Amino acid sequence: GDIESPTAGADVAVIGGVIAAVVFVLICLLVVMVRYMYRHKGTYHTNEAKGTEFAESADAALKNDPTLQEAVDESKKEYFI
């Protein structure tokens, strides 16, 4: 009938080890992805000047921004929506 070779048990052990390693790597990747998505849940940073949210218009916000004092030219205004 069935004659088992001495390497049959070793083959099953190698296949089981490979499957266990693949499952372990997939679980680690899942943990890293969940952690990344939890830490970056829709937050974003803007480069808007501080204090411009209380300005009554875009012109007033630009005039009050100290970093743009020399860059603002009254004759050349551009608005981006």
N, C-alpha and C positions, 0 to 999 in steps of 0.2 A: 503494500500500500504506500502510505505516505512516508517518504524518507526525508527528514529535515537535514539540511546541511548545517554545519556549524556556523556559517555566516548569516543564516536567516535571522537569528536574533539580533545580530549586529546591524543588519540592514534596517530592521524595524526601529532600532534605537536611533540610528542616524536620521531616518525619516522623521521620527518623533521629535528629535532635537531641532531639526531644521524648521518644522512647523511651529514649535514652541518659540524659536528665535524670531520667526516672522511675526507671530502674534505679539510678542514682546515689543518689537519695533513699531508695529502699528499702534499699540496702546500708547507708547511713548509719543509718537507723532500726534495722536489724538489729544493727549494731555497738553502738549506744546501749543497746538492750534486753539484749543479751548482757552488756555491762559492768554494767548495773544489776543483773541477776539474779546475776551473779558476786559483786558487792559485798554484796548483801543475801541471802545464801544461808541463810536460816533462822535468822538471829541475831535475838534480841529482848532487850529490856532490861526488867527488873522494877523496881518501886519498893519492893522489900523492904528492910528495915533491914539494915545491915551486921552480920554476926556472928550473925544469927538461925539460920543453918543448923546450928549446933552446939547449939541449945537442945533440951532433951528434950521440950518440949511447946509448944503455941502460947501458952499463958499465960505461960510462962517467957520466951519470946521477946518478948512484948509488955511484960512487966515490966522487961526489961533494955534496952529501946529508950529512949534519953534523950529523943527527940523526942515520945514518947507518955506520958511520966511523968505529966503533969498531965491527960491526956485519958482515961486508963484508969480506969473506975469498976468496982469489983469486983461491984457488984450488977447491972450491965447488961453482960452478955457476949453477943457475937454471933459466930457462926462461919459463914463462907462456904466452901463446898466447890466 
